[in-house]
Amino acid sequence: AHMAFGSTELFDHHFNVAHFLKIIAYLIPCAGLLLDYVRIHKLELKMRKLEETAKIEAIKLNKKISEAHAGALIIARDAETAKKQAENLAAELEHSNQELEQFAYIASHDLKAPLRGINNLAKWVEEDLKGVMTEETKKNMTLLRQRVTRLESLLDDLLAYSKAGQKNDDSVLVDCKKMLNDIVCLYDDLDIALKVNIHPNLPTFITSKRSLELVFRNLINNAIKHHDRTEINLDISVQNKDGYYIFSVKDDGPGIPP
Protein backbone atom coordinates (compact mmCIF):
# COMPACT_ATOMS: atom_id res chain seq x y z
CA ALA A 1 0.00 0.00 0.00
CA HIS A 2 2.86 2.39 0.81
CA MET A 3 4.55 1.72 -2.50
CA ALA A 4 1.39 1.52 -4.64
CA PHE A 5 -0.55 4.51 -3.27
CA GLY A 6 1.97 6.59 -1.35
CA SER A 7 5.20 6.50 -3.32
CA THR A 8 5.55 9.13 -6.02
CA GLU A 9 9.22 8.76 -6.87
CA LEU A 10 12.10 6.33 -6.42
CA PHE A 11 13.46 6.07 -2.86
CA ASP A 12 11.05 8.58 -1.27
CA HIS A 13 9.72 8.04 2.27
CA HIS A 14 6.87 5.74 1.28
CA PHE A 15 9.18 3.70 -0.95
CA ASN A 16 11.67 3.23 1.91
CA VAL A 17 8.89 2.41 4.41
CA ALA A 18 7.58 -0.26 2.03
CA HIS A 19 11.00 -1.92 1.83
CA PHE A 20 11.46 -1.65 5.59
CA LEU A 21 8.12 -3.40 6.17
CA LYS A 22 9.14 -6.07 3.67
CA ILE A 23 12.30 -6.72 5.71
CA ILE A 24 10.23 -7.02 8.92
CA ALA A 25 7.89 -9.44 7.14
CA TYR A 26 10.87 -11.62 6.23
CA LEU A 27 12.43 -11.52 9.68
CA ILE A 28 9.32 -12.86 11.45
CA PRO A 29 9.11 -16.21 9.59
CA CYS A 30 12.90 -16.44 9.66
CA ALA A 31 12.83 -16.31 13.46
CA GLY A 32 10.10 -18.95 13.52
CA LEU A 33 12.04 -21.25 11.21
CA LEU A 34 15.22 -20.84 13.26
CA LEU A 35 13.40 -21.63 16.52
CA ASP A 36 11.78 -24.66 14.89
CA TYR A 37 15.18 -25.76 13.60
CA VAL A 38 16.71 -25.51 17.10
CA ARG A 39 13.78 -27.41 18.68
CA ILE A 40 13.98 -30.29 16.21
CA HIS A 41 17.77 -30.40 16.47
CA LYS A 42 17.59 -30.70 20.27
CA LEU A 43 15.00 -33.45 20.01
CA GLU A 44 17.15 -35.30 17.51
CA LEU A 45 20.18 -35.16 19.83
CA LYS A 46 18.07 -36.35 22.73
CA MET A 47 16.69 -39.29 20.76
CA ARG A 48 20.15 -40.15 19.44
CA LYS A 49 21.52 -40.30 22.98
CA LEU A 50 18.57 -42.44 24.02
CA GLU A 51 19.24 -44.84 21.14
CA GLU A 52 22.94 -45.11 21.99
CA THR A 53 22.14 -45.73 25.66
CA ALA A 54 19.63 -48.41 24.76
CA LYS A 55 22.12 -50.17 22.49
CA ILE A 56 24.81 -50.16 25.20
CA GLU A 57 22.39 -51.63 27.71
CA ALA A 58 21.36 -54.26 25.19
CA ILE A 59 25.00 -55.35 24.73
CA LYS A 60 25.50 -55.66 28.48
CA LEU A 61 22.35 -57.67 28.92
CA ASN A 62 23.24 -59.98 26.04
CA LYS A 63 26.36 -61.05 27.96
CA LYS A 64 24.10 -62.18 30.77
CA ILE A 65 21.45 -63.65 28.51
CA SER A 66 21.07 -66.70 30.68
CA GLU A 67 20.12 -64.53 33.67
CA ALA A 68 18.21 -61.65 32.07
CA HIS A 69 16.85 -62.77 28.71
CA ALA A 70 13.55 -60.99 29.21
CA GLY A 71 15.26 -57.70 30.08
CA ALA A 72 17.42 -57.87 26.95
CA LEU A 73 14.35 -58.25 24.74
CA ILE A 74 12.74 -55.18 26.31
CA ILE A 75 15.85 -53.06 25.76
CA ALA A 76 16.10 -54.23 22.15
CA ARG A 77 12.51 -53.16 21.49
CA ASP A 78 13.20 -49.79 23.12
CA ALA A 79 16.24 -49.34 20.89
CA GLU A 80 14.21 -50.07 17.77
CA THR A 81 11.53 -47.60 18.85
CA ALA A 82 14.15 -44.93 19.55
CA LYS A 83 15.71 -45.55 16.13
CA LYS A 84 12.39 -45.05 14.37
CA GLN A 85 11.75 -41.85 16.32
CA ALA A 86 15.24 -40.60 15.45
CA GLU A 87 14.61 -41.31 11.78
CA ASN A 88 11.34 -39.38 11.91
CA LEU A 89 13.09 -36.44 13.59
CA ALA A 90 15.86 -36.54 10.98
CA ALA A 91 13.23 -36.29 8.24
CA GLU A 92 11.61 -33.29 9.98
CA LEU A 93 15.03 -31.64 10.38
CA GLU A 94 15.77 -32.10 6.68
CA HIS A 95 12.43 -30.53 5.78
CA SER A 96 13.12 -27.59 8.13
CA ASN A 97 16.56 -27.10 6.55
CA GLN A 98 15.03 -26.96 3.08
CA GLU A 99 12.49 -24.33 4.18
CA LEU A 100 15.21 -22.24 5.82
CA GLU A 101 17.42 -22.40 2.73
CA GLN A 102 14.52 -21.42 0.46
CA PHE A 103 13.58 -18.49 2.70
CA ALA A 104 17.18 -17.26 2.93
CA TYR A 105 17.51 -17.37 -0.86
CA ILE A 106 14.33 -15.32 -1.40
CA ALA A 107 15.20 -12.81 1.34
CA SER A 108 18.75 -12.40 0.05
CA HIS A 109 17.52 -11.83 -3.50
CA ASP A 110 14.85 -9.24 -2.55
CA LEU A 111 17.12 -7.32 -0.19
CA LYS A 112 19.78 -6.95 -2.85
CA ALA A 113 17.45 -4.92 -5.08
CA PRO A 114 17.44 -1.71 -2.96
CA LEU A 115 21.21 -2.07 -2.41
CA ARG A 116 21.80 -2.05 -6.14
CA GLY A 117 19.59 1.04 -6.34
CA ILE A 118 21.67 2.81 -3.71
CA ASN A 119 24.85 1.90 -5.57
CA ASN A 120 23.46 3.30 -8.83
CA LEU A 121 22.37 6.51 -7.08
CA ALA A 122 25.88 6.95 -5.69
CA LYS A 123 27.32 6.64 -9.19
CA TRP A 124 24.82 9.17 -10.58
CA VAL A 125 25.62 11.64 -7.80
CA GLU A 126 29.33 11.31 -8.57
CA GLU A 127 28.67 11.92 -12.26
CA ASP A 128 26.52 14.98 -11.51
CA LEU A 129 29.13 16.45 -9.16
CA LYS A 130 32.15 15.49 -11.23
CA GLY A 131 34.72 18.26 -11.11
CA VAL A 132 33.25 20.01 -8.06
CA MET A 133 33.56 17.31 -5.42
CA THR A 134 36.11 17.79 -2.68
CA GLU A 135 38.52 15.06 -1.70
CA GLU A 136 36.49 14.44 1.45
CA THR A 137 33.32 13.99 -0.61
CA LYS A 138 35.06 11.58 -2.96
CA LYS A 139 36.28 9.60 0.02
CA ASN A 140 32.78 9.45 1.49
CA MET A 141 31.27 8.31 -1.82
CA THR A 142 33.89 5.56 -2.04
CA LEU A 143 33.05 4.46 1.49
CA LEU A 144 29.36 4.43 0.58
CA ARG A 145 29.94 2.09 -2.37
CA GLN A 146 32.16 -0.12 -0.20
CA ARG A 147 29.40 -0.41 2.41
CA VAL A 148 26.88 -1.39 -0.28
CA THR A 149 29.26 -4.05 -1.59
CA ARG A 150 29.83 -5.26 1.95
CA LEU A 151 26.09 -5.53 2.61
CA GLU A 152 25.68 -7.61 -0.53
CA SER A 153 28.41 -9.88 0.79
CA LEU A 154 26.59 -10.17 4.12
CA LEU A 155 23.43 -11.24 2.28
CA ASP A 156 25.46 -13.90 0.51
CA ASP A 157 26.69 -15.00 3.93
CA LEU A 158 23.07 -15.32 5.06
CA LEU A 159 22.42 -17.68 2.18
CA ALA A 160 25.60 -19.63 2.95
CA TYR A 161 24.63 -19.86 6.63
CA SER A 162 21.28 -21.43 5.70
CA LYS A 163 23.27 -24.22 4.01
CA ALA A 164 25.39 -24.89 7.11
CA GLY A 165 26.05 -28.57 7.58
CA GLN A 166 25.95 -29.41 3.91
CA LYS A 167 29.11 -30.80 2.36
CA ASN A 168 29.91 -27.86 0.10
CA ASP A 169 33.63 -27.24 -0.34
CA ASP A 170 33.97 -23.45 -0.49
CA SER A 171 37.65 -23.42 0.56
CA VAL A 172 39.71 -20.63 -1.02
CA LEU A 173 43.03 -18.92 -0.40
CA VAL A 174 42.36 -16.43 2.43
CA ASP A 175 44.59 -13.50 3.38
CA CYS A 176 43.60 -13.12 7.05
CA LYS A 177 45.13 -9.67 7.45
CA LYS A 178 43.24 -8.25 4.44
CA MET A 179 40.03 -9.92 5.55
CA LEU A 180 40.30 -8.41 9.05
CA ASN A 181 41.03 -4.94 7.64
CA ASP A 182 37.85 -5.21 5.52
CA ILE A 183 35.83 -6.21 8.59
CA VAL A 184 37.22 -3.37 10.72
CA CYS A 185 36.24 -0.88 7.97
CA LEU A 186 32.60 -1.74 8.66
CA TYR A 187 32.83 0.03 12.00
CA ASP A 188 34.45 3.26 10.77
CA ASP A 189 31.19 5.20 10.89
CA LEU A 190 30.24 4.19 14.45
CA ASP A 191 30.43 6.73 17.27
CA ILE A 192 33.38 4.95 18.87
CA ALA A 193 37.15 5.20 18.94
CA LEU A 194 38.11 1.74 17.72
CA LYS A 195 41.82 0.88 17.68
CA VAL A 196 42.70 -2.53 16.26
CA ASN A 197 46.17 -4.03 16.53
CA ILE A 198 46.46 -6.76 13.90
CA HIS A 199 49.67 -8.75 14.32
CA PRO A 200 51.80 -8.92 11.16
CA ASN A 201 52.22 -12.71 11.26
CA LEU A 202 48.61 -13.52 10.37
CA PRO A 203 48.63 -16.35 7.82
CA THR A 204 47.40 -16.72 4.26
CA PHE A 205 46.02 -20.22 3.86
CA ILE A 206 43.26 -22.25 2.22
CA THR A 207 40.08 -22.46 4.29
CA SER A 208 36.36 -21.68 4.26
CA LYS A 209 36.43 -17.88 3.98
CA ARG A 210 32.76 -17.30 4.84
CA SER A 211 32.97 -19.38 8.02
CA LEU A 212 36.20 -17.81 9.25
CA GLU A 213 34.97 -14.31 8.42
CA LEU A 214 31.72 -14.95 10.29
CA VAL A 215 33.64 -15.97 13.43
CA PHE A 216 35.88 -12.89 13.33
CA ARG A 217 32.96 -10.55 12.64
CA ASN A 218 30.98 -11.91 15.58
CA LEU A 219 33.95 -11.69 17.96
CA ILE A 220 34.70 -8.09 16.99
CA ASN A 221 31.03 -7.12 17.12
CA ASN A 222 30.67 -8.63 20.61
CA ALA A 223 33.74 -6.75 21.83
CA ILE A 224 32.17 -3.48 20.65
CA LYS A 225 28.63 -4.26 21.79
CA HIS A 226 29.54 -5.24 25.36
CA HIS A 227 32.29 -2.69 25.95
CA ASP A 228 31.79 -0.19 28.78
CA ARG A 229 33.60 2.69 27.06
CA THR A 230 33.65 4.40 23.66
CA GLU A 231 37.41 3.90 23.42
CA ILE A 232 37.95 0.28 22.44
CA ASN A 233 41.25 -1.51 21.91
CA LEU A 234 41.35 -4.83 20.09
CA ASP A 235 44.32 -7.13 19.70
CA ILE A 236 44.16 -9.88 17.05
CA SER A 237 46.95 -12.45 16.90
CA VAL A 238 47.64 -16.06 15.89
CA GLN A 239 49.79 -18.99 16.97
CA ASN A 240 50.93 -21.81 14.69
CA LYS A 241 50.50 -25.11 16.55
CA ASP A 242 51.68 -28.20 14.66
CA GLY A 243 49.83 -27.62 11.40
CA TYR A 244 46.85 -25.63 12.64
CA TYR A 245 46.24 -22.06 13.77
CA ILE A 246 45.00 -20.70 17.09
CA PHE A 247 43.52 -17.22 16.57
CA SER A 248 43.05 -14.82 19.47
CA VAL A 249 40.78 -11.76 19.65
CA LYS A 250 41.28 -9.76 22.87
CA ASP A 251 39.68 -6.50 24.02
CA ASP A 252 40.00 -4.25 27.04
CA GLY A 253 36.35 -4.35 28.05
CA PRO A 254 34.83 -5.30 31.43
CA GLY A 255 35.24 -9.02 30.77
CA ILE A 256 33.12 -11.95 31.96
CA PRO A 257 32.99 -12.97 35.64
CA PRO A 258 34.51 -16.40 36.43
JOKABEL-V960610 format. One record per backbone hydrogen bond with DSSP energy under -0.5 kcal/mol. NH is the residue of the N-H (numbers start at 1). CO is the residue of the C=O. If there is no record, write none. Layout:
BEGIN
{{NH CO} {NH CO}}
END
This chain:
BEGIN
{{5 1} {6 1} {6 2} {7 2} {12 9} {16 12} {17 13} {18 14} {19 15} {20 16} {21 17} {22 18} {23 19} {24 20} {25 21} {26 22} {27 23} {28 24} {29 25} {30 26} {31 27} {32 28} {33 29} {34 30} {35 31} {36 32} {37 33} {38 34} {39 35} {40 36} {41 37} {42 38} {43 39} {44 40} {45 41} {46 42} {47 43} {48 44} {49 45} {50 46} {51 47} {52 48} {53 49} {54 50} {55 51} {56 52} {57 53} {58 54} {59 55} {60 56} {61 57} {62 58} {63 59} {64 60} {64 61} {65 62} {67 64} {68 64} {72 68} {73 69} {74 70} {75 71} {76 72} {77 73} {78 74} {79 75} {80 76} {81 77} {82 78} {83 79} {84 80} {85 81} {86 82} {87 83} {88 84} {89 85} {90 86} {91 87} {92 88} {93 89} {94 90} {95 91} {96 92} {97 93} {98 94} {99 95} {100 96} {101 97} {102 98} {103 99} {104 100} {105 101} {106 102} {107 103} {108 104} {109 105} {110 106} {111 107} {112 108} {113 109} {113 110} {114 110} {115 111} {116 112} {117 113} {118 114} {119 115} {120 116} {121 117} {122 118} {123 119} {124 120} {125 121} {126 122} {127 123} {128 124} {129 125} {130 127} {132 129} {133 129} {138 134} {139 135} {140 136} {141 137} {142 138} {143 139} {144 140} {145 141} {146 142} {147 143} {148 144} {149 145} {150 146} {151 147} {152 148} {153 149} {154 150} {155 151} {156 152} {157 153} {158 154} {159 155} {160 156} {161 157} {162 158} {163 159} {163 160} {164 161} {166 163} {168 166} {169 167} {170 168} {172 207} {174 172} {174 205} {176 174} {176 203} {179 175} {180 176} {181 177} {182 178} {183 179} {184 180} {185 181} {186 182} {186 183} {187 184} {188 185} {190 187} {192 190} {193 230} {194 192} {195 193} {195 232} {196 194} {197 195} {197 234} {198 196} {199 197} {199 236} {202 199} {205 174} {207 172} {207 205} {209 170} {209 207} {212 208} {213 209} {214 210} {215 211} {216 212} {217 213} {218 214} {219 215} {220 216} {221 217} {222 218} {223 219} {224 220} {225 221} {226 222} {227 224} {232 193} {232 230} {234 195} {235 250} {236 197} {237 235} {237 248} {239 246} {241 239} {241 244} {242 240} {244 241} {246 239} {247 245} {248 237} {250 235} {250 248} {252 233}}
END
